[in-house]
Amino acid sequence: MNPTAAIRQLRELVGDQAVSTGASDLEIHSHDESTHGPVLPGAIVYPKTTAEVSGILAIANREGMPVTGYGAGTSLEGNAVPAAGGIVVDFRDMNRILAIHEEDFQATVQAGVLRLDLEEHLSRYGLFFPPDPGANASIGGMIANNAAGIRAIKYGATRDNVLALTAVLADGRVIKTGSRSVKQSAGYDLRHLIIGSEGTLALVTEATLKLAPVPEHFATAVVAFPDVSSVAAAVHSIMGYGLEPAALEMLHAYDIRWMNEDEDAGLVEAPSLMMEFTGASVVAVDEAMAEARSLSNAAGAVGAQEGLDHQTRAQLWRLRHSARERYARRNPGKKHITIDVSVPVSTLPELVAFAEKACADLGFDLPIYGHAGDGNIHIGVVYAQAAATAATELSGKLVKKALELGGTSTGEHGTGIGKRKYLVDEFGADAVDVMHSIKQALDPNNILNPGKVLPD
Ligand SMILES: Cc1cc2nc3c(=O)[nH]c(=O)nc-3n(C[C@H](O)[C@H](O)[C@H](O)COP(=O)(O)OP(=O)(O)OC[C@H]3O[C@@H](n4cnc5c(N)ncnc54)[C@H](O)[C@@H]3O)c2cc1C
């Protein structure tokens, strides 16, 4: 590897202004939002076109320089940490919305477009891009991590909402995958191989996204339960009944207390389910909510706030999305991991009961929340350095339990650095060998985001 030669060639390719080696820039790109330790890259490059990304990767491949893609740096599993140093390719300047195919409910965008900018732009068409990880992530980062979030229960994860990609391989070749047809079955499915690969197989430069009409009507409620196990039981009945919520979020009692104290939310301080139904007919939406409420009562609900208006609903979703910031604000100097596991929804009550006991055994409060309707829960552990080993142990126990229940080590945050060690347990050694072969075929010099996804 010859970093000086590589950086000189990069400057010649994209211009001096689009290559940075400034200390603060390197620091910003040395970490994501996880607790995985920072690693300083050697340079940051800001391309504007697919052709420039192609040139950057050709140089890096020739010089043997590691390359890590960077969208908004909001990953939670070390996915965006440049673990082997090298170059970070920041997609900040690839932020153009290239086309809105309104009649087909599609948009083609560059990878650096931020989710909220897209949402604002699409609102004038009455359309939106459903995946919503809460953070203002980039479309490229969402594709790379297969982000999901609160609306996945109705619309699926990012993987289900991307029709076509332009991607650049490690040696600089540009490939197109997918098409603008909603149904596709030609050839091997490289599109879905690249989605969720965390920038280890290719860098995504453009994507055609599936959009949905903004629903006209909604019904939102926050239902309180005596304990988290009852919340999990209610989730199971609501899903088992065949209702199709637009969101079914578990909130823990501490978070509700903090929402009340910090933001005057006025919610009952109890483990709760935040549920929402959306649709084109007010009758259908109200009927679904009434069924969900009666199933919640049967599961032991002790109260509810419902019939919420637009403003209250928007405020509650804002509070739900800012849970992480709230924990950080209330626990200055402490670390915060969000453990992410997912199981078949019928086993959610068992996972939650297990998590309750595991948290109690290790001396943590019970900070369970998450996208319970998908069987996907998060345990938000805030801890001082002295409790780091216990936090890691808790994460390991929950992953093991999720796998026993037929689930996965990560529902939506990706494998990154933190979950690599569970991959063989989850899929078996042969399947992981196949993954290594794919990596070897597409990136033989291992320059793309090394140290991520696959175990060494
Ligand atoms: C407060 C908060 C709440 C969150 N809630 C959720 C949630 O509910 N659901 C959820 O799924 N996630 C959630 N996340 C995690 C995070 O927002 C997602 O993982 C998101 O997809 C990361 O996007 P990003 O643009 O920040 O990508 P980055 O963090 O910059 O990068 C993510 C990965 O993609 C790679 N990459 C970036 N751009 C490209 C590209 N163009 N081509 C190829 N690889 C690329 C990076 O190398 C890295 O591996 C949350 C994060 C925070 C901070």
The ligand as an SDF file (V2000), in Angstrom:
LIG
                    3D

 53 58  0  0  0  0  0  0  0  0999 V2000
  -31.0460    7.5600   16.7090 C   0  0  0  0  0  0  0  0  0  0  0  0
  -30.8880    6.4220   15.7350 C   0  0  0  0  0  0  0  0  0  0  0  0
  -31.9720    5.6060   15.4840 C   0  0  0  0  0  0  0  0  0  0  0  0
  -31.8620    4.5610   14.5670 C   0  0  0  0  0  0  0  0  0  0  0  0
  -32.9510    3.7690   14.3440 N   0  0  0  0  0  0  0  0  0  0  0  0
  -32.8790    2.8000   13.4180 C   0  0  0  0  0  0  0  0  0  0  0  0
  -34.0340    2.0090   13.1080 C   0  0  0  0  0  0  0  0  0  0  0  0
  -35.1030    2.1780   13.6820 O   0  0  0  0  0  0  0  0  0  0  0  0
  -33.9070    1.0830   12.1510 N   0  0  0  0  0  0  0  0  0  0  0  0
  -32.7500    0.8630   11.4730 C   0  0  0  0  0  0  0  0  0  0  0  0
  -32.7160    0.0210   10.5800 O   0  0  0  0  0  0  0  0  0  0  0  0
  -31.6270    1.5920   11.7710 N   0  0  0  0  0  0  0  0  0  0  0  0
  -31.6610    2.5380   12.7070 C   0  0  0  0  0  0  0  0  0  0  0  0
  -30.5470    3.2870   12.9820 N   0  0  0  0  0  0  0  0  0  0  0  0
  -29.2710    2.9630   12.3190 C   0  0  0  0  0  0  0  0  0  0  0  0
  -28.9060    3.7730   11.0490 C   0  0  0  0  0  0  0  0  0  0  0  0
  -29.6490    4.9620   10.9400 O   0  0  0  0  0  0  0  0  0  0  0  0
  -29.0710    2.9220    9.7920 C   0  0  0  0  0  0  0  0  0  0  0  0
  -28.2220    1.7990    9.8520 O   0  0  0  0  0  0  0  0  0  0  0  0
  -28.7750    3.6850    8.4910 C   0  0  0  0  0  0  0  0  0  0  0  0
  -29.0360    2.8280    7.4160 O   0  0  0  0  0  0  0  0  0  0  0  0
  -27.3460    4.1820    8.3590 C   0  0  0  0  0  0  0  0  0  0  0  0
  -27.3080    5.0780    7.2590 O   0  0  0  0  0  0  0  0  0  0  0  0
  -26.1340    6.1490    7.1150 P   0  0  0  0  0  0  0  0  0  0  0  0
  -26.3970    6.9790    5.9170 O   0  0  0  0  0  0  0  0  0  0  0  0
  -25.9310    6.8630    8.3690 O   0  0  0  0  0  0  0  0  0  0  0  0
  -24.9360    5.1810    6.7810 O   0  0  0  0  0  0  0  0  0  0  0  0
  -23.4890    5.1180    7.4130 P   0  0  0  0  0  0  0  0  0  0  0  0
  -23.5720    4.8780    8.8680 O   0  0  0  0  0  0  0  0  0  0  0  0
  -22.7000    6.2610    6.9520 O   0  0  0  0  0  0  0  0  0  0  0  0
  -22.9640    3.7990    6.6830 O   0  0  0  0  0  0  0  0  0  0  0  0
  -23.6460    2.5970    6.8370 C   0  0  0  0  0  0  0  0  0  0  0  0
  -22.9330    1.4750    6.1060 C   0  0  0  0  0  0  0  0  0  0  0  0
  -23.0660    1.6960    4.7300 O   0  0  0  0  0  0  0  0  0  0  0  0
  -21.8230    1.8440    4.0850 C   0  0  0  0  0  0  0  0  0  0  0  0
  -22.1060    2.8350    3.0490 N   0  0  0  0  0  0  0  0  0  0  0  0
  -22.4770    4.1290    3.2000 C   0  0  0  0  0  0  0  0  0  0  0  0
  -22.7750    4.6490    1.9990 N   0  0  0  0  0  0  0  0  0  0  0  0
  -22.6040    3.6740    1.0890 C   0  0  0  0  0  0  0  0  0  0  0  0
  -22.7630    3.5850   -0.3230 C   0  0  0  0  0  0  0  0  0  0  0  0
  -23.1740    4.6010   -1.0400 N   0  0  0  0  0  0  0  0  0  0  0  0
  -22.4920    2.4120   -0.9380 N   0  0  0  0  0  0  0  0  0  0  0  0
  -22.0950    1.3280   -0.2260 C   0  0  0  0  0  0  0  0  0  0  0  0
  -21.9020    1.3480    1.1130 N   0  0  0  0  0  0  0  0  0  0  0  0
  -22.1720    2.5070    1.7510 C   0  0  0  0  0  0  0  0  0  0  0  0
  -20.8750    2.2220    5.1800 C   0  0  0  0  0  0  0  0  0  0  0  0
  -19.5640    1.8410    4.8700 O   0  0  0  0  0  0  0  0  0  0  0  0
  -21.4310    1.4320    6.3380 C   0  0  0  0  0  0  0  0  0  0  0  0
  -21.0220    0.0930    6.2430 O   0  0  0  0  0  0  0  0  0  0  0  0
  -30.6270    4.3320   13.9020 C   0  0  0  0  0  0  0  0  0  0  0  0
  -29.5370    5.1510   14.1690 C   0  0  0  0  0  0  0  0  0  0  0  0
  -29.6470    6.1760   15.0910 C   0  0  0  0  0  0  0  0  0  0  0  0
  -28.4490    7.0490   15.3400 C   0  0  0  0  0  0  0  0  0  0  0  0
  1  2  1  0
  2  3  1  0
  2 52  2  0
  3  4  2  0
  4  5  1  0
  4 50  1  0
  5  6  2  0
  6  7  1  0
  6 13  1  0
  7  8  2  0
  7  9  1  0
  9 10  1  0
 10 11  2  0
 10 12  1  0
 12 13  2  0
 13 14  1  0
 14 15  1  0
 14 50  1  0
 15 16  1  0
 16 17  1  0
 16 18  1  0
 18 19  1  0
 18 20  1  0
 20 21  1  0
 20 22  1  0
 22 23  1  0
 23 24  1  0
 24 25  2  0
 24 26  1  0
 24 27  1  0
 27 28  1  0
 28 29  2  0
 28 30  1  0
 28 31  1  0
 31 32  1  0
 32 33  1  0
 33 34  1  0
 33 48  1  0
 34 35  1  0
 35 36  1  0
 35 46  1  0
 36 37  1  0
 36 45  1  0
 37 38  2  0
 38 39  1  0
 39 40  1  0
 39 45  2  0
 40 41  1  0
 40 42  2  0
 42 43  1  0
 43 44  2  0
 44 45  1  0
 46 47  1  0
 46 48  1  0
 48 49  1  0
 50 51  2  0
 51 52  1  0
 52 53  1  0
M  END
$$$$
